[in-house]
Amino acid sequence: MSTNAPIRRACSPMEHPAKLRWYLCAFSFFLHFVAVFGEVRYVLPEEKRRGSVIGNAARDLGLKVSELNVRQARVVAEGTSQLCELDTASGNLLISQRIDREELCAQSPVCTLQYQLLLENPLQAFSIVLDITDINDNSPVFAAGEIKLDLVESTVLGRRFPLESAHDPDLGTNSVGEYKLSSNEHFVLEMSTQIKGNAYPELVLKKALDREVRAEHVLKINGIDGGNPTRSGTASIRIRVLDTNDNVPVFSQRVYKASVPENSPIGTVIARLNATDLDEGVYGEITYSFSHLSDKTRGLIEINPLNGEVRVAGLIDYEEATMHELDVQAKDGGGQASHCKLVIDVNDVNDNKPVIELKSASSRLAEDSSPGTMVALINIYDLDTGNSGHVTCSISDQTSFKLVSEVKNYYMLVTNGVLDRELQPEYNITVTATDGGFPSLSSVKVIAIVISDINDNAPTFKQTEFNANILENQPVGMFVIKIAAEDVDDGSNAKLMYQISQSSNSEVSSFLSINPDTGELFTSRIFDYEQSVHFQIKVTAQDKGSPPLTATCTLNIFIRDQNDNTPVVLYPVQTPGLIAEDMVSVEAPRGYLVTKVVAVDADSGHNAWLSYRIIKATQPNLFMVEIHSGEIRTLRPFMEDDESKHTVIVLVTDNGPESLSATATVSILLGNGLPVLSELFEFANESRESDNLTLYLIIALSAVSSLLILLISGVFYFKLCRRSYTYRSTTDSLPVFPSTYYPQNFADISRYGTLLKDDRFDPFMTAGSWRGDFRFASNTDTDTLKKRSAAYQKNTLRRISADRSTLTIRAPHPCYVIT
């Protein structure tokens, strides 16, 4: 064999297809891709300039370029740096940073980068795989620029001396393919192969050495790769020829195997190597060393040069290298050396927590989102292997959300049901990833989700009907009531605007005004109790959502009476120039009923309670008036010297806080021959006895049961107001009110000539009774009463005939009677 013939590294049959793939990739400018099941794969060489097009991802994934910007399309890395980006204007995938295969994947035969193309609204994820191919961008380099060998002159021919391999980070044909040795007559190069198939050069002695002829030999070795163009590296070999050293160190094993757990502390003993040399003295002293260490091993493992003990010198990481293969040299003091291999397996331990990367997330989610809406895309992985690298993922809230996985190591957080912001406005979803190691390791990440509101709740009033009282005669703009509604929505969906419903009577709705923001109602006019005592409007609360929702309530307004009406005398009719005269027999005894003053008050309640008293009389101490009924009776029998005509002025006063009053002038004539009715004075005593008896009965019944009193009173009231009463007059001394006199809507409901309006009831003093009974009549306009009084004076004043004419009047509907 020629000493300067190039030594080529043996090629594996698999390298030829690899070379073919490289030529095809270079020819097609990395446009080869495969797209299957939402994944697109591109093959491209390293070291392409920034901005170079990798491929059109939009077209290859079947996406429209127009929707890339709208859906915020972007490329995110999976555990690696961001080396590419998406041009949303064209859909092209571009190189954004320098891609160096050796930096990314070191000596790994396959260099694959995983990326995700994310689109939002709705959230979608597509897998993008980049296969980075090698180019010849690195030259072979020897670890030592000069290799020193000490050989004895008696070294046998054919002796092999392993040399440090040249290191080339490139792979395949781009790595070191051959070695060349400078021309010489003593040595040649031959290739040897490690267990894993890695080749390295050996220097073989072909001609005997003679120290006396030449004590030192200097050779050159070149490492040449197979790239195009080729690259090479050079080192020098300096060989010293020594005197005879008969024995070579011998290892106890050709190959040593050991194992060490990753993360073992520095100084941990991995193995103890043993070599022996039969020589004595300096030639028997052995030193141990490593030869041609790989980049992954250098600095991690050290050997004691005196005893061959191999220890941990740095951080051993299973994820970086699962095995280390070392060449160990044992060299004696005479320069002779032997070699063995040390294979160290790295045992994986569960030292890596699962990694949780949030690739995309929506911090806000509408409460009307349909089940299955994607909220976040989560990438979970573990750098460990085996069970330690198997990761299970779970979330804290299994009711509203769930995890769905359609791509390996990727989980979609999606809604699991209907969301309701009013029940829960926000969620803190805890994502837990746990590996299968022992003991297991876990990682936690919290995803905060705020539920955005939609207008799905109508306003609600605390009650469906409100009541308010307004005192009559109050000025315009007086506050009436504040009506408030609530809306459990948020933001503008909860802002309310109040208005009086258009469904209300247009005239009634104008009686009040409302503050649209606060719901406060104010009067828009002055109210008169005598005209209207009650009206009803509807108030609407409308939110500002889209579309707006409304709620309606009913507001009942009751007008409260004020003492603003003066009593009006119905009888005797008070017409200027004409006074009705009442006649009484001169034989009338003490307590005899002469006549009765009848008055009404248009007010209501206490303001309409009337009281009577005589303020002036022709002859004092002859007549008296009942304070509540207005009945005028005699205080004593008439005497001969009494005047035949008497004028009595009666003051009628209401019961308001500031009482109002009116006067009635009564003219009484004494007549002879008029009959005296015993029942007109005997009934008075009976009435008093009956009143006392009724009082005692009420007190007794009250002591037994207030409920029974109410029941009896109700039955009594019902029968009294539904019956027909007939009064048969036996005297012509009392006035009778014919139906033609009554004001409109008035009726007499008792046997005593009491007036009653058929649509509402207010108290007044009866006209035909000799008992102090309260009756109920209607509020009547004062002018109407005056007109009716004049008509009565002219047309209807008459006396009851002696034939006991009968007057029967029916009550139109129920009334209240207080005795």
Helices and strands as residue ranges (DSSP letters): E 7-8, H 15-28, E 33-36, E 39-45, E 53-56, H 57-60, H 66-70, E 74-77, E 84-87, E 92-95, H 101-105, E 112-119, E 124-133, E 141-142, E 146-152, E 160-162, E 166-167, G 172-174, E 176-181, E 187-193, E 199-205, E 216-225, E 232-242, E 250-251, E 255-261, E 269-272, E 275-276, G 281-284, E 286-291, E 301-303, E 309-312, E 323-332, E 337-347, E 355-361, E 364-366, E 374-381, G 386-389, E 391-395, E 401-407, E 410-415, E 426-435, E 442-452, E 460-461, E 465-471, E 479-482, E 485-486, G 491-494, E 496-500, H 506-509, E 512-514, E 520-523, E 534-543, E 550-560, E 568-571, E 574-575, E 578-579, E 581-585, E 593-596, E 598-600, G 605-608, E 611-617, E 623-625, E 631-634, E 645-653, E 661-671, H 679-704, H 706-722, E 724-728, E 746-748, E 755-757, E 762-765, E 774-777, H 782-791, I 792-796, E 806-810
